[in-house]
Amino acid sequence: MCIFCKIANNEIPSNPVLESEEFLAFHDLNPKAPVHILIIPKQHVDSFSEISGAMMERMTPFIHDVAKHVGIFESGYRLVTNSGENGGQEVKHLHFHLLGGARLKWGHFDDADPKDFF
């Protein structure tokens, strides 16, 4: 069982923000912004490539509710998911990073040299 499944099953403690029957939002242990929340389906889904349209349709309003709950819905936020090894996914359970609380910079490719990718 993966770490996010254990969190969803209350086998590992988390710092929850909001919860529904299907989804859970909790604070990231290593925040990259003043607000950094992880949002997961409680049912195991490996990655964004595996989520059904029906589940994503139900998850979208939950994500909106989380952004409202933490006070960043109006001011703006970044929603990120990594999918697969080349996408940087470290935990093989679909999760979205909700980041906000400040004006966010776009810096993850600042030091990248495009010729390194070709």
N, C-alpha and C positions, 0 to 999 in steps of 0.2 A: 504494500500500500504506500502511495507517495505521501510526501510531507503535507501537501495541501488537502488530501483526503483525510489525513489524521487531524488536521486543524478543523476541517468541516465536521468531523465526527467527535470533536471535543476531546480527542486523545492527546493533543498538544495544545497548550494555552496560546491564545492570541489576544490582541488588543482590538476587539471588535468595534466597528463603527455603525454598521447596519446589517440586518439579517432578514431574510425572507425564507419561505419554505424551500426555495430552489437555489438561492444565492447568498454569499457571505462577503462582506467587505471588512477589511481589517488594516491596521496601520502596518506599513512596511518596517521591518527591523533596521534597515539601513536606508533611511530616507535620502532622496536626491533633491528634494524641494521642501519648503515649509509644510506643505500638505503632500503626503505620499501614501496613497491607499492602494491596497491590492484588492481586486474584485474577482471572485471565482464562482463558478457553478459548483454546487455541492456534489453533484454527480460528476464522476471523473470523465473528462474530455481531454484527450492528449494535447491538442493545440487548436488554434483558430482554424486550421485547415480541416479539422474534424467536426466543428460545431454545426449543428443543423440550423437552417434558417429559422425554424420555429423557436428553438431555444434562444437564438440571438434576438429574435423579436421580443421575447419575454425579458431578456437580460437588459436590453436598451433602457427601458423605463427605470429599472433598478439602478443602473449606472447614473441616470439623471437624478434619481432620488438621493444617491450618495453624494453627488456634487452639490446638491441643494443643502443636504444635511450638514456638510462641512463648510458651507458658505462660499463656494467658489463657482457656482453655476453661472451667476451673472458676470463676475469679473473675468472669467475665462480659465481654462485648464487645458492640459494635454492628456490624451488618452492613448496609451501605447500597449501593444502586445507584440511579443516576439514569437515567431513561429519557426520551429525547426532549428537545427544546429547552426546553419549559416545565418539565420535570423537572430541568433543570440539567445535562444530559449534555453534556460538552465534547468528549470523544473518542468517536467513533462506532464503538466496539468494546466489547461488553459487558465490564464490570468491576465487581467488588464491592470496596468499601472495608471492610476489617476493622480496627476501631478498638478500642483497649483499653489496659490497663496503668495505668489510673487511673479514678477515679469520674468518668464522663463527664456533662457537663451537656447539657441540651437547649436550645440557644440560637439556632438558625438563624432562628426567627421572633420572637425577643424584641422586635425593633424594628418588627415588621409591624403595620400598622393594617388590620384586616379590611375596612374600607370601601374600601381601595385595590383589593380583589379583586372588588368587585361594582359 
